[in-house]
Amino acid sequence: MPRPSNTAARRAQIVAGLRAAMSDLGYEGATIARIAAAAGLTPGLVHYHFRDKEQILVELVDRLLDDLRSRIDHHAAGARTGRERLRAWIDGLLAVDNDADPSGVRCWVLIGAEAVRRPAVRARYEAACRALLDALGLVTAEALGLPKPTARSRALAATVLSLTDGALRLATTAPDAFPRGSAAPTAWALIESGLTVESGLTVESGLTVESGLTVEPALTESESAPR
């Protein structure tokens, strides 16, 4: 009876090797030889399973997304309301705790930089971000008391991911300037303030309020004319 293929296991091993090498040395420094050494394999085996280093990087995007989903699910296990689930998402994305993944964060930030100049990486990175936005949009809709996702709940989801992306980049590139452990509670305080605004548009004193953001109304032609 033929032995089962170990291709999937070998590929996972190589992707983990890239993750380890890239976290320590950056993408350029993570050569095939270093990836192989981190994976405990020969460079020949790496070339056998992957066309080039970029192909490994594309697969790493999926592995990091899976890891992040598992972390969020762990934080959300005890959540009972939409707001609790949204807080769990923010903690899963940003909290510094026992299951935090510094090497994964460094790799995610580096992948974002490589996505700017590598179309294949950008396509997979964008797909991962869209998947996160779709899932988070369901949670923000529930937190806002909406029956289904709307433009408002999707905008709130995009705001959460934007805050996350900025915090992770600062924590990775300027760690000494970024207060450790402050990102998750600060992000939640900002998002929670938006949740307190009544659903929909509220007009007060000539100002339009939506999702906790205040926007000045446009001036009429007569009001904008010089005096």
PyMOL commands that set and color helices and strands:
alter all, ss='L'
color gray80, all
select helices_A, chain A and resi 7-29+32-39+43-49+53-76+82-94+102-115+119-143+151-173+175-177+183-195+221-224
alter helices_A, ss='H'
color red, helices_A
select strands_A, chain A and resi 202-204+207-210+213-215
alter strands_A, ss='S'
color yellow, strands_A
deselect
rebuild
show_as cartoon
